[in-house]
């Protein structure tokens, strides 16, 4: 049984920092997920010239949003829409999971889709509100309690919010 560790990052810079620290610590790119609103007109998530690399912008641009290199290089980046929430950008394993979950969660919005991923209802509703407010949800899939502790420490050191972990069925 794998577990995922989740947190909320307040902006793209904090998101990039957390993802970079996870990768530096040895977490696989395929185990890291990011989910945030597609608000291409907002300052926080728009492409800016001082972000890390143009290759992230090229990938992000294909889904209507420029991202920095770190998020842009995660597996499976793409756009999706959750009824009642609107357009989102997702990268990593959460992209495929939410695409499937969104179909069955048409009336439950993003919280319903997150609950379908194994996140407790209370946390899913809190995450939904933060994502709709412009924050990013970051998750990392872990195999051991040591990895979970390491991920939580990275989240804490980056001053992420709402750090938690949950079980998920093995794939």
Secondary structure, DSSP 4 states (H G I P E B T S, - for coil): -EEEEEEEESSHHHHHHHHHHHHHTT--GGGEEEEEE--TTSTTTS--TTSS-HHHHHHHHTTT----HHHHTSTT-EEEEETTTEEEEEESHHHHHHHHHHHHTTTTHHHHHHHHTT--HHHHHHHHHHHHTT-EEEEEEESSHHHHHHHHHHHHHTT-EEEEEEEE---
